[in-house]
Amino acid sequence: MKKPNLIYLFIIVFFLGSCSVNQKTADLQTEFANGAVVTAHPLASEVGVEILKKGGNAVDAAIAVKFALAVVYPNAGNLGGGGFMVYRAKDGQISSLDFREKAPSKAFKDMYLDQNGNPITDLSLYGQLAAGVPGSVGGMDEAFKKYGSLPWKDLLQPAIDLASKGFALTKQQAGEFNRYQERFKKFNPNGAAIIRDAEWKEGDNFVQSELAETLKRIAELGRDGFYKGKTAEFIVAEMKRGNGIISLKDLEDYQAAWRDPIVGMYKNHKIISMPPPSSGGVALMALLQSVENYPLKKWGFQSDSTVRAMVEAERRVYADRATHLGDPDFYRVPVANLTDAKFNQERMSKVSLEKATPSDDVKASKFPGYESEQTTHYSIVDKEGNAVSLTTTINGSYGSLVWVDGAGFLLNNEMDDFSVKPGSPNMYGLLGGKANSVEPGKRMLSAMTPTIVEEDGKLKMVVGTPGGSTIITSVFQTILNVLEFDMTAQESVSAARFHHQWKPDVVDAEEGAIDEKTRQSLSEDGYKINERSPIGRVENIVILKNGKLQTGADHRGDDRAVGY
C-alpha cells in the first residue's frame, strides 16, 4: 500500500481549514432591505429591530439598545458609564453627542499618586474612587430630546422586561461571570445579583430586580430618575461605603454635550467621526490621510508594504495623541493641525519603509501656540436611511467592579483614562500628558471612534468597535478593508487585525494576522511582532449600491446582526 503524499495531505487540510473559516464568515453575512442593527448581544440587536419595526427611527432604536445592553451585557453595556454617538440624518445632516463621564468636583491632579509621586495603580482601576460621573443616561436623554419619535417609556420597556424577567446567559457570559466572582465579592460585601455560590452555566436565567427598579425610575422621570432622587442617593451611599468622591451635586450638574463631528476626505469618501474628548476621529482622519498616497489596493491586504505603511502611520499618530489630545473644554486641542492632509502626507513622505523607525525616535509634532479595553459598539440604519454609530464604555471589563447597592448597575473606572502622571501608561499602555491630566469636571480622553462614511454624498458605512487603545486602528483597518480591499461588511469585520500605538514599540497581531513570510520580513527590518488575544469586536453596516444594508457582526464575541 502506497504511503499518502504528505504535501498533498497538507494542501487538503489547509483547504478544508480555509473553507471552514470562510464558511463561518459566509454564515454571518446578511443583507436587509428596511433596517439593520448590529450589537454585541443578540437580545440587544433584536430590541433595536423591534423598535424600528414599530416605526421608530435610528435614534429611538439606539436609545432602546443602549438600555438593553445595560441589562444583557453588563461588562460594557451600562448605566454607570458614558460614550459617544455620531449621527447622520437621511438628508445628510450630521451631529455628534458627547456623553463621556466627568471627573468629580473633588478630583485633583495628583489624586492617584503616593507620597513619592508614583502612581498607585489600583486606585484608578478598582473601587469607588476609580469612578467618574456617569453620562449614559444624560446622553440618551439629550438624544431623545433632539431626535426621538416614539414615547420615552416605550424605549425603556424592553430593558425593564429583560431585567425583571431575566434572560438566558450565553456560554461566554457564564464563563466571565464565574471568573470574576472573587473580585465581585471583594468590592461588593453587600452582594449583587451577579454574585452567587453556585457556578453560572450557559442558559441560566439572570434576573436583576434592583436594576429593573432603576430603569423604571428612568422611564418615569427621564434623566431625573437617575441624576436625582433615589438612584442618585444610592450612588452617593455607594461612594461613602468606599473611598469615592461623586456627590449629589456632581450628578445633578452632569450634562451631555453636542459637538461638531470630525469631517474629512479619504479619496472620494467623506469620513464623519467623533471629536475630542475622543481622540478617535482626529487619529482616524490622520491615519487615513497618512496612507492615502500609498497604492494599498495594488499592494494588497496585509502585504509587506501595506503593513509597513500602516504601522509607521500609527506610530506617528499615537505619538501626537499622547501629547495633544484632551477635553477641548479645558485644553486647546490642535484639531485643524492634526487633521490636515498636507501635514500628515508630508510627514509620511519622509518615512522609509525599508526599516522600522524606532518609536524612541518619533516625537509628537509641535504646533505654534500649543503646549491624552472594555467597551461596546453598535451600528444602526433605519428604513429612511438615518444612521447611528454609537460606542459606550465603563472602561475595563465590568468597570470598577463596584455594583451600586440598591440600584443594581456597575460603576465605571474611567478615571484611569486620565493621564494620572505624565509619561505613566494607563491600563491600555497609552501615555498622556498635561492635555489629559485630572481636573474637576473634566472629561477624560478616549479612543472611542464611532464613525460614518459617505461615498459620493450617499451613506456608505456605519462602523465602530470596543478595544481600548486598539479601537482607532481596528476602525482604520475595517474602513480600508471595504474601501481598498473590496471586502464585504462581514469579511471586513472577520479579517484578522494588528495594532501599533507608538509605545510600547511592538506590533500586536492576532492569530492569523500578517502571514509568516511577511512577519519574517518585518522582523528582519526591526519590527517587533507580538501575537496577542483577539483585537476588538467591530460592528459594521455597508450600504450597497442597490440600497440594501449589508451587515458584519464580529465573530470574536456573541455579536449579532438583526434586520428586516
VEXSE-272500 format. One line per 3 residues: number of its first residue (from 1); for each residue x, y, z of C-alpha. Coordinates in pm, 1 decimal. Example, Ala and Ser with C-alpha at 12.3 -4.5 7.8 and 13.67 -1.06 7.14 Angstrom:
REM VEXSE-272500
1	1230.0:-450.0:780.0 ~ 1367.0:-106.0:714.0
END
This chain:
REM VEXSE-272500
1	0.0:0.0:0.0 ~ 137.1:339.7:-100.9 ~ 205.9:598.7:170.3
4	-1.3:914.1:122.6 ~ 172.1:1213.1:-29.3 ~ 235.4:1444.5:267.2
7	232.9:1758.4:54.9 ~ -99.1:1651.6:-96.5 ~ -245.1:1591.9:252.0
10	-121.0:1930.2:372.0 ~ -293.6:2101.5:80.2 ~ -620.7:1922.5:156.3
13	-605.9:2007.6:528.9 ~ -518.2:2370.4:454.5 ~ -801.9:2394.5:201.4
16	-1056.0:2243.7:440.7 ~ -940.6:2473.8:722.0 ~ -975.3:2775.8:495.3
19	-1320.5:2662.8:387.4 ~ -1438.6:2638.8:748.3 ~ -1325.6:2995.5:824.1
22	-1475.3:3130.0:503.3 ~ -1796.5:2936.3:565.5 ~ -1828.4:3091.7:911.7
25	-1791.9:3437.1:758.6 ~ -2045.4:3347.1:488.7 ~ -2291.4:3219.2:750.3
28	-2272.7:3550.6:934.6 ~ -2312.9:3758.2:617.6 ~ -2660.3:3911.7:594.8
31	-2838.8:4178.3:392.8 ~ -3155.6:4365.1:484.1 ~ -3384.7:4596.3:288.8
34	-3551.4:4808.3:558.5 ~ -3327.5:4844.0:861.6 ~ -3038.2:4680.7:1045.7
37	-2894.7:4673.7:1396.8 ~ -2556.6:4520.7:1481.8 ~ -2463.5:4494.8:1851.0
40	-2254.0:4286.6:2089.4 ~ -2552.6:4081.5:2209.9 ~ -2831.0:3905.1:2014.3
43	-3106.1:4025.3:2250.2 ~ -2998.5:4388.5:2222.8 ~ -2996.7:4362.5:1842.2
46	-3348.2:4217.7:1849.8 ~ -3467.8:4500.8:2076.8 ~ -3333.4:4758.2:1830.1
49	-3501.6:4599.8:1529.7 ~ -3835.7:4570.9:1711.7 ~ -3822.5:4946.3:1773.9
52	-3752.6:5005.1:1402.7 ~ -4045.9:4780.5:1307.3 ~ -4274.8:4984.8:1536.0
55	-4191.5:5295.3:1335.0 ~ -3906.1:5421.5:1549.2 ~ -3608.1:5588.2:1386.6
58	-3237.6:5502.4:1424.3 ~ -3202.0:5718.1:1737.2 ~ -3508.0:5558.5:1900.6
61	-3350.6:5219.4:1834.3 ~ -3012.3:5340.1:1964.7 ~ -3169.2:5450.2:2293.9
64	-3355.5:5120.7:2337.8 ~ -3039.6:4925.0:2256.0 ~ -2835.5:5131.8:2499.9
67	-3062.7:5045.4:2791.1 ~ -3097.5:4681.9:2679.4 ~ -2719.0:4642.2:2673.4
70	-2707.8:4775.5:3031.5 ~ -2905.6:4462.8:3121.3 ~ -2776.4:4186.3:2892.9
73	-2412.9:4295.2:2854.4 ~ -2305.9:4423.7:3197.0 ~ -1930.4:4404.8:3134.9
76	-1959.1:4701.7:2895.2 ~ -2323.2:4798.2:2839.1 ~ -2405.7:5036.7:3116.1
79	-2596.1:5297.8:3311.4 ~ -2283.3:5381.0:3510.0 ~ -2055.6:5475.4:3219.5
82	-2062.5:5701.6:2915.9 ~ -1985.7:5720.2:2546.4 ~ -2013.1:5895.9:2212.9
85	-2268.8:5897.5:1931.7 ~ -2224.6:6003.9:1569.4 ~ -2548.4:6063.1:1377.3
88	-2623.6:6117.1:1009.3 ~ -2977.4:6201.6:906.5 ~ -3125.8:6078.0:579.7
91	-3076.0:6425.1:429.8 ~ -2705.4:6426.3:511.7 ~ -2719.1:6647.8:823.2
94	-2467.5:6530.2:1082.3 ~ -2409.4:6572.0:1456.4 ~ -2216.8:6410.8:1739.8
97	-2308.9:6368.2:2103.8 ~ -2052.0:6356.8:2383.4 ~ -2184.9:6179.4:2691.8
100	-1840.8:6094.1:2826.5 ~ -1802.7:6069.0:3204.1 ~ -1656.3:6362.5:3401.1
103	-1415.5:6387.4:3691.4 ~ -1599.5:6464.6:4019.2 ~ -1569.8:6816.1:4164.2
106	-1336.6:6689.9:4438.7 ~ -1091.9:6536.9:4188.2 ~ -738.6:6678.4:4166.1
109	-427.0:6624.9:3954.9 ~ -222.9:6406.5:4191.8 ~ -509.0:6210.7:4348.3
112	-371.3:5872.5:4236.1 ~ -6.8:5930.3:4335.2 ~ 169.8:5816.1:4651.9
115	384.4:6040.4:4873.7 ~ 678.5:5985.3:4639.3 ~ 482.4:6091.2:4333.1
118	440.6:5739.7:4190.8 ~ 105.7:5611.9:4056.4 ~ -97.6:5388.1:4288.5
121	-233.3:5182.8:4000.7 ~ -524.4:5009.3:4171.4 ~ -677.3:5337.0:4296.6
124	-771.0:5447.3:3942.9 ~ -876.3:5096.5:3837.5 ~ -1087.3:4941.9:4114.5
127	-1333.2:5058.5:4376.1 ~ -1541.3:5370.6:4416.6 ~ -1256.9:5622.6:4370.2
130	-1199.7:5493.7:4014.8 ~ -1542.5:5614.1:3900.0 ~ -1617.1:5927.6:3704.1
133	-1962.7:6090.1:3699.0 ~ -2172.5:5868.4:3465.2 ~ -2300.5:6014.6:3137.9
136	-2503.2:5738.2:2973.2 ~ -2849.7:5837.3:3094.4 ~ -2783.7:6206.6:3030.9
139	-2666.7:6123.6:2680.7 ~ -2974.0:5919.6:2594.1 ~ -3196.0:6194.7:2736.1
142	-3027.2:6450.9:2505.8 ~ -3050.5:6221.8:2202.6 ~ -3421.2:6165.5:2268.7
145	-3499.1:6535.2:2308.3 ~ -3337.3:6615.8:1973.7 ~ -3427.4:6316.3:1758.4
148	-3666.0:6081.1:1941.0 ~ -4003.8:5997.8:1789.1 ~ -4155.5:5713.9:1993.9
151	-4257.2:5762.2:2360.6 ~ -3960.4:5752.0:2602.0 ~ -4124.7:5481.7:2814.9
154	-4158.4:5255.1:2510.8 ~ -3782.9:5274.7:2456.8 ~ -3711.6:5168.5:2818.9
157	-3969.5:4890.3:2843.4 ~ -3768.0:4616.3:2666.2 ~ -3477.2:4670.5:2907.8
160	-3712.8:4669.8:3206.1 ~ -3860.8:4338.1:3091.0 ~ -3517.6:4182.1:3039.5
163	-3404.1:4290.7:3386.4 ~ -3718.6:4187.7:3574.9 ~ -3791.9:3860.8:3392.0
166	-3430.1:3769.9:3324.2 ~ -3256.5:3637.8:3016.8 ~ -3056.8:3325.7:2932.3
169	-2680.4:3363.1:2968.7 ~ -2459.8:3276.8:2673.8 ~ -2170.1:3036.6:2725.5
172	-1922.6:3324.4:2706.7 ~ -2111.9:3529.2:2966.5 ~ -2142.9:3239.3:3211.6
175	-1767.5:3184.7:3192.0 ~ -1695.6:3553.1:3252.7 ~ -1934.6:3569.8:3548.8
178	-1756.7:3274.3:3709.6 ~ -1406.7:3412.4:3651.6 ~ -1498.2:3744.5:3815.6
181	-1681.0:3606.0:4123.0 ~ -1398.5:3655.0:4373.0 ~ -1329.8:4007.6:4250.8
184	-1700.8:4096.1:4268.9 ~ -1719.3:3963.9:4626.8 ~ -1416.5:4171.8:4728.1
187	-1570.4:4500.7:4614.6 ~ -1935.6:4423.4:4693.0 ~ -1962.8:4296.6:5053.8
190	-2340.8:4355.6:5047.9 ~ -2376.6:4126.1:4747.5 ~ -2511.6:4180.9:4396.1
193	-2734.6:3992.4:4151.7 ~ -2429.0:3857.1:3970.7 ~ -2274.6:3709.1:4288.4
196	-2371.4:3355.9:4390.0 ~ -2208.0:3043.8:4534.5 ~ -2309.4:2805.7:4255.7
199	-2133.6:2835.8:3920.7 ~ -2318.5:3012.4:3641.4 ~ -2394.0:2793.2:3340.4
202	-2495.6:2861.0:2982.0 ~ -2873.9:2905.0:2971.4 ~ -2909.9:3015.4:3334.7
205	-3172.0:3287.3:3376.2 ~ -3012.8:3610.2:3503.6 ~ -3263.1:3831.8:3685.7
208	-3169.0:4184.2:3803.0 ~ -3454.0:4316.4:4017.1 ~ -3272.1:4623.3:4153.2
211	-3167.9:4725.5:3802.3 ~ -3528.6:4683.5:3683.7 ~ -3644.1:4930.7:3950.0
214	-3373.2:5178.2:3847.7 ~ -3482.1:5151.5:3485.2 ~ -3845.6:5208.6:3588.5
217	-3744.6:5532.1:3762.6 ~ -3564.1:5647.9:3447.3 ~ -3866.1:5551.5:3233.7
220	-4094.3:5753.7:3459.7 ~ -3875.7:6058.5:3531.7 ~ -3623.7:6071.8:3247.7
223	-3277.3:6193.3:3349.6 ~ -3411.4:6294.5:3692.6 ~ -3477.3:5927.1:3759.3
226	-3100.2:5879.1:3761.3 ~ -2929.3:6206.8:3849.9 ~ -3169.4:6298.5:4130.3
229	-3377.8:6121.7:4391.7 ~ -3346.3:5758.2:4490.5 ~ -3091.5:5644.8:4229.8
232	-2861.0:5939.9:4296.1 ~ -2881.7:5868.4:4668.7 ~ -2786.3:5504.3:4606.8
235	-2480.0:5619.8:4410.3 ~ -2364.6:5862.0:4680.3 ~ -2421.0:5599.5:4951.1
238	-2200.1:5367.7:4748.1 ~ -1933.5:5638.8:4740.6 ~ -1943.9:5662.2:5118.5
241	-1905.8:5283.7:5154.8 ~ -1572.1:5307.6:4975.2 ~ -1342.4:5599.1:4911.0
244	-1544.1:5753.4:4628.1 ~ -1596.5:6127.5:4577.6 ~ -1900.6:6162.0:4346.3
247	-2153.6:6393.1:4513.8 ~ -2524.8:6460.7:4463.7 ~ -2430.3:6794.5:4306.2
250	-2188.0:6623.6:4064.2 ~ -2474.5:6404.8:3946.9 ~ -2729.8:6684.9:3922.1
253	-2485.3:6907.5:3729.7 ~ -2387.3:6648.1:3467.3 ~ -2473.6:6745.6:3109.8
256	-2402.0:6573.1:2780.5 ~ -2265.5:6798.1:2503.3 ~ -2342.6:6826.7:2132.5
259	-2022.5:6880.6:1934.5 ~ -1926.2:6930.5:1570.3 ~ -1806.0:6598.0:1424.4
262	-1461.3:6549.7:1275.5 ~ -1513.3:6558.9:897.8 ~ -1253.5:6492.4:630.9
265	-1197.5:6317.6:299.0 ~ -1025.0:5991.3:213.6 ~ -1012.1:5992.2:-165.4
268	-1378.6:6028.0:-269.8 ~ -1514.8:5923.8:69.9 ~ -1629.1:6160.0:343.1
271	-1530.7:6041.5:690.2 ~ -1753.4:6156.7:978.8 ~ -1625.1:6071.8:1325.4
274	-1609.8:6177.3:1689.9 ~ -1422.0:6492.0:1800.4 ~ -1236.1:6546.7:2132.3
277	-1256.0:6447.2:2409.4 ~ -1245.6:6138.5:2192.6 ~ -911.1:6103.2:2020.4
280	-1077.9:5863.4:1776.8 ~ -1193.5:6094.4:1499.1 ~ -874.9:6302.5:1492.9
283	-648.2:5997.5:1494.4 ~ -857.1:5805.8:1239.5 ~ -855.5:6100.3:999.2
286	-479.7:6143.2:1041.9 ~ -420.7:5772.3:975.9 ~ -630.0:5769.7:659.5
289	-460.7:6085.1:530.4 ~ -119.3:5937.2:611.5 ~ -169.5:5630.5:389.5
292	-385.5:5792.7:119.9 ~ -99.4:5834.7:-130.0 ~ 25.9:5476.1:-94.8
295	-102.4:5217.1:-350.9 ~ -261.7:4996.0:-86.1 ~ -508.3:4833.6:-326.6
298	-218.9:4734.3:-556.7 ~ -5.2:4611.1:-269.9 ~ -291.7:4407.8:-121.7
301	-438.4:4324.7:216.7 ~ -169.5:4283.7:487.6 ~ 108.5:4263.1:229.0
304	458.6:4353.2:349.3 ~ 442.2:4711.0:216.6 ~ 83.1:4766.8:332.4
307	163.8:4664.9:690.5 ~ 476.4:4884.7:699.1 ~ 290.4:5192.5:576.6
310	6.6:5141.9:823.5 ~ 235.0:5075.7:1122.0 ~ 454.5:5378.5:1050.1
313	143.4:5596.2:1024.9 ~ 11.5:5455.2:1354.3 ~ 345.0:5514.2:1525.7
316	334.0:5887.2:1445.6 ~ -36.1:5944.3:1505.5 ~ -28.8:5781.0:1851.1
319	274.0:5992.8:1946.4 ~ 67.0:6304.0:1867.3 ~ -231.0:6158.3:2055.9
322	-27.5:6126.8:2375.2 ~ 68.2:6494.3:2370.1 ~ -208.2:6692.6:2203.9
325	-544.1:6526.2:2275.8 ~ -770.4:6602.0:2572.2 ~ -1100.3:6764.0:2674.2
328	-1149.7:7070.1:2447.2 ~ -1338.3:7246.1:2727.8 ~ -1010.7:7251.0:2926.6
331	-733.2:7236.9:2668.0 ~ -677.0:7393.2:2328.2 ~ -663.3:7083.5:2106.7
334	-493.8:7147.9:1766.6 ~ -759.8:6960.4:1568.8 ~ -705.1:7152.1:1242.9
337	-330.7:7082.1:1250.0 ~ -365.8:6714.0:1333.8 ~ -625.9:6651.7:1061.3
340	-451.8:6849.7:787.7 ~ -394.0:6618.3:490.0 ~ -87.7:6808.9:369.3
343	74.8:6788.1:713.8 ~ 12.3:6412.9:750.6 ~ 121.3:6328.5:397.4
346	438.4:6539.6:414.8 ~ 533.4:6368.5:739.6 ~ 488.0:6025.3:581.1
349	686.9:6128.5:271.4 ~ 997.3:6134.8:494.0 ~ 934.9:5780.4:621.3
352	1141.1:5489.5:491.1 ~ 953.0:5162.7:453.7 ~ 1285.0:4976.9:433.1
355	1340.9:4974.3:810.3 ~ 1124.3:5022.3:1118.7 ~ 1151.2:5366.0:1276.6
358	1227.8:5313.4:1647.8 ~ 945.2:5470.7:1849.4 ~ 1202.6:5649.7:2065.6
361	1297.8:5843.9:1751.1 ~ 937.2:5953.0:1691.1 ~ 828.4:6260.7:1883.1
364	495.0:6437.2:1894.7 ~ 458.3:6714.6:1637.3 ~ 494.2:7074.5:1751.0
367	235.9:7335.5:1658.0 ~ 255.0:7711.6:1723.8 ~ 60.4:7816.5:2033.1
370	20.0:7475.9:2195.1 ~ 181.0:7320.5:2491.4 ~ -428.9:6201.6:2616.3
373	-1022.2:4763.7:2678.9 ~ -1382.2:4713.6:2770.5 ~ -1630.4:4897.5:2566.1
376	-1910.9:4807.9:2329.0 ~ -2023.6:4949.5:1996.7 ~ -2335.5:4927.8:1785.8
379	-2432.5:5042.9:1438.8 ~ -2788.8:5115.9:1324.2 ~ -2951.1:5221.7:995.8
382	-3328.8:5268.8:971.2 ~ -3568.6:5240.0:676.4 ~ -3535.7:5609.1:589.4
385	-3155.5:5597.8:583.7 ~ -3088.7:5768.4:918.5 ~ -2772.9:5623.6:1073.9
388	-2628.6:5597.4:1425.6 ~ -2278.5:5488.9:1521.1 ~ -2253.3:5467.3:1900.0
391	-1974.1:5348.2:2127.6 ~ -2024.8:5320.2:2502.8 ~ -1799.3:5209.1:2785.7
394	-1725.9:5164.2:3154.0 ~ -1355.5:5128.8:3059.6 ~ -1221.8:4797.3:3193.4
397	-1433.1:4483.8:3177.9 ~ -1700.1:4529.8:3447.7 ~ -1557.4:4876.8:3515.4
400	-1459.6:4945.8:3877.6 ~ -1611.0:4607.0:3979.4 ~ -1849.2:4800.2:4209.7
403	-2222.9:4732.7:4172.1 ~ -2426.3:5019.8:4317.6 ~ -2604.2:4864.0:4612.8
406	-2979.8:4911.9:4576.7 ~ -2957.0:5029.3:4213.7 ~ -2808.0:4718.2:4051.8
409	-2565.3:4862.4:3797.9 ~ -2187.1:4880.7:3769.4 ~ -1978.5:5194.8:3813.8
412	-1711.3:5280.8:3558.0 ~ -1335.7:5302.1:3620.9 ~ -1288.3:5581.6:3367.7
415	-1062.7:5789.5:3591.9 ~ -781.3:5564.0:3470.6 ~ -826.3:5716.3:3123.6
418	-679.1:6040.4:3253.8 ~ -303.6:6082.3:3249.1 ~ -253.7:6004.0:3617.7
421	108.7:6112.8:3579.1 ~ 274.0:6240.6:3256.8 ~ 466.1:5955.2:3096.3
424	297.3:5680.7:3300.2 ~ 84.5:5438.8:3094.7 ~ -279.7:5364.2:3170.5
427	-431.8:5014.3:3170.1 ~ -403.1:5002.1:2789.6 ~ -38.5:5112.6:2784.9
430	-131.8:5455.1:2647.7 ~ 76.1:5753.0:2750.8 ~ -54.2:6104.0:2814.7
433	45.3:6446.3:2935.6 ~ -88.0:6780.8:3052.7 ~ -370.8:6786.6:2798.8
436	-526.7:6484.9:2969.5 ~ -438.8:6549.0:3335.0 ~ -702.7:6510.9:3609.5
439	-911.8:6825.0:3676.0 ~ -1255.4:6868.9:3839.0 ~ -1539.4:6849.9:3586.6
442	-1306.7:6746.2:3304.1 ~ -1382.8:6462.9:3060.5 ~ -1110.4:6202.9:3027.0
445	-957.6:6132.0:2685.8 ~ -1097.8:5833.8:2498.6 ~ -1007.0:5620.8:2197.8
448	-1370.2:5550.4:2104.5 ~ -1421.3:5602.0:1731.8 ~ -1786.7:5576.7:1621.3
451	-1770.1:5657.8:1251.1 ~ -1993.3:5706.5:946.6 ~ -1862.2:5705.3:588.7
454	-2020.6:5862.8:280.3 ~ -1944.5:5778.4:-81.3 ~ -2034.9:6037.9:-344.2
457	-2268.2:6209.7:-97.9 ~ -2454.2:5891.3:-1.3 ~ -2437.5:5679.3:313.4
460	-2171.8:5408.3:269.5 ~ -2067.3:5267.1:610.6 ~ -2158.6:5278.6:979.8
463	-1876.1:5131.8:1187.0 ~ -1712.3:5117.8:1528.5 ~ -1567.5:4884.6:1789.7
466	-1460.3:4840.0:2151.6 ~ -1099.8:4758.2:2236.2 ~ -933.2:5033.4:2439.2
469	-626.2:5164.3:2259.5 ~ -690.8:4929.4:1964.2 ~ -1024.8:5092.7:1877.5
472	-877.0:5350.6:1639.6 ~ -660.5:5104.4:1446.9 ~ -944.4:4848.8:1424.4
475	-1179.4:5106.2:1268.4 ~ -892.7:5221.8:1042.4 ~ -837.1:4866.1:916.0
478	-1207.0:4792.2:873.0 ~ -1258.7:5103.5:659.0 ~ -958.2:5013.7:442.1
481	-1082.1:4655.1:415.5 ~ -1400.3:4781.8:249.1 ~ -1271.8:5081.9:53.2
484	-934.5:4946.8:-62.0 ~ -956.0:4568.8:-44.2 ~ -1318.1:4527.2:-163.7
487	-1432.3:4316.7:130.6 ~ -1794.5:4266.9:225.9 ~ -1916.3:4402.8:559.5
490	-1870.9:4064.0:725.5 ~ -1532.2:3997.3:568.1 ~ -1410.0:4339.7:679.8
493	-1505.7:4259.5:1039.2 ~ -1383.8:3898.3:1043.3 ~ -1041.3:3971.7:892.5
496	-754.6:3931.9:1140.1 ~ -615.8:4258.6:1279.9 ~ -290.3:4411.2:1400.0
499	-209.9:4720.6:1606.2 ~ 68.8:4965.2:1688.8 ~ 37.2:5257.6:1931.7
502	385.2:5420.2:1934.8 ~ 475.1:5285.7:2279.2 ~ 538.4:5011.3:2365.5
505	726.0:4967.7:2035.2 ~ 563.4:4641.9:1924.6 ~ 321.6:4537.5:1652.7
508	43.4:4342.0:1824.5 ~ -109.1:4084.7:1591.2 ~ -397.0:3843.8:1632.1
511	-351.5:3481.0:1539.9 ~ -387.2:3472.3:1161.7 ~ -291.0:3835.2:1109.5
514	16.5:3903.6:891.0 ~ 135.0:3579.3:730.7 ~ 457.8:3410.3:842.3
517	662.1:3518.5:539.4 ~ 566.4:3883.6:596.2 ~ 628.1:3853.8:971.9
520	978.1:3726.4:899.2 ~ 1049.9:4013.0:660.4 ~ 920.7:4268.9:910.3
523	1120.7:4118.1:1195.2 ~ 1441.6:4134.5:992.5 ~ 1385.0:4507.1:943.0
526	1329.4:4592.6:1308.5 ~ 954.1:4541.4:1357.9 ~ 879.7:4350.9:1679.7
529	576.0:4125.4:1629.7 ~ 381.1:4020.9:1937.6 ~ 98.2:3768.7:1896.2
532	-189.8:3851.3:2128.4 ~ -552.5:3772.7:2205.0 ~ -834.2:3886.4:1970.8
535	-844.3:4257.1:1892.8 ~ -1175.0:4446.6:1906.0 ~ -1530.0:4346.4:1822.1
538	-1624.8:4554.4:1519.9 ~ -1986.6:4613.3:1413.4 ~ -2021.5:4727.5:1053.0
541	-2306.2:4811.0:815.6 ~ -2224.1:4871.9:449.1 ~ -2486.6:5025.9:223.0
544	-2479.4:4860.7:-119.3 ~ -2546.6:5038.6:-448.9 ~ -2890.2:4870.8:-463.1
547	-2974.5:5026.9:-125.1 ~ -2961.0:4705.3:76.2 ~ -2789.8:4701.0:414.1
550	-2503.5:4452.1:431.0 ~ -2405.2:4370.3:789.2 ~ -2095.0:4247.3:965.5
553	-2113.2:4121.1:1325.6 ~ -1784.9:4028.3:1490.4 ~ -1734.0:3654.4:1542.9
556	-1496.6:3729.0:1832.4 ~ -1796.0:3758.6:2068.2 ~ -2168.9:3689.9:2088.5
559	-2230.6:3976.8:1844.1 ~ -2533.2:3960.4:1617.8 ~ -2675.5:4147.0:1320.4
562	-3055.5:4162.1:1302.7 ~ -3268.2:4342.0:1045.7 ~ -3577.8:4319.7:832.3
END
